[in-house]
Amino acid sequence: MMRPIYLVAVTLCLFASWAYAGKDEVVKRGKEIYVAYCGPCHGATGRGDGEMVQFLRGKPSDLTRLNQMNSGQFPFWQAFDIVEGQEHIGHQHGSREMPVWGTWFAGEQGSRDPAAWIDLTRGRIWQLIVYLESIQAE
């Protein structure tokens, strides 16, 4: 009788470890995307101190404080919509100097197929946002 319970417990632990490894991989890929596309302006640590700041009209947002600026909750979908280009950044940002990465990523995919745009482009944005969630200051 104990053997089936043991097997179920081991199976559940394996699935939990696979899910955790999956999140680590998403965060890792999100960081790679961040470094390539966001880091030059927002800085290596996300604090708005990248090497391109000197060429911008305003200071980029401190992306480590998104939780603090949103009552302790990470604004996942708002951040996603901003990166994708569906939401205006806001008056504190001034003009939209930040590129609309959704359009950029779609162009890189070389496809106008809506399914490819959703799967590839939004997947990259999702990885980026998961990474941003992982760097939030306490």
Secondary structure, DSSP 8 states (H G I E B T S, - for coil): -HHHHHHHHHHHHHHHHHHHHHHHHHHHHHHHHHHHHTHHHH-TTSSS--TTGGGSSS----GGGTTGGGTTS--HHHHHHHHHTSS---GGG-S--S--HHHHHHHHHT---HHHIIIIIHHHHHHHHHHHHHT---
